[in-house]
Amino acid sequence: MKELFTGKNKNQFEKWYINDFLKVNEDEINNFLLEEFYALNLAFQKGVIEAYYDSLGLYVGTDKFLNHNKFINHTWVLMQEKENKSIGSKCYYVIGDGYEITRNEAYTEAFIKANSLENNKL
């Protein structure tokens, strides 16, 4: 499986997951909880990862649409700009190496893009 979190964003996610999402303050089980999360299939991780990026103003999603009689999983990452009290947005369209990818592959590509965007901010 591709690495969904790297660099400073990985550290930031792990702190958020333990402190804000799970609200656990017991150091001895934190590593266990992180290992268990990373061992899950992406289908189980998706909601947590989406909640994390939502908390940062990055919105990740997939759409399925018909193109030339083929269904295509289209993914997007919307970045909400909150600096200087102005709210704008940039939308990054992400499609994997080929159009015929699964929904999980589409989400993986979107999460990798969101990870890159967040690491560039940190």
Buried (B, 14 or more C-beta within 10 A) or exposed (E): EEEBBEEEBBEBBBEBBBEEBBEEEEEEEBEEBBEEBEEEEBEEBBEBBBEBBEEBBBBBEBEEEEEEEEEBBBBBBBBEEEEEEEEEEEEBEBBBEEEEBEBBBBBBBBBBBBBBBBBEEE
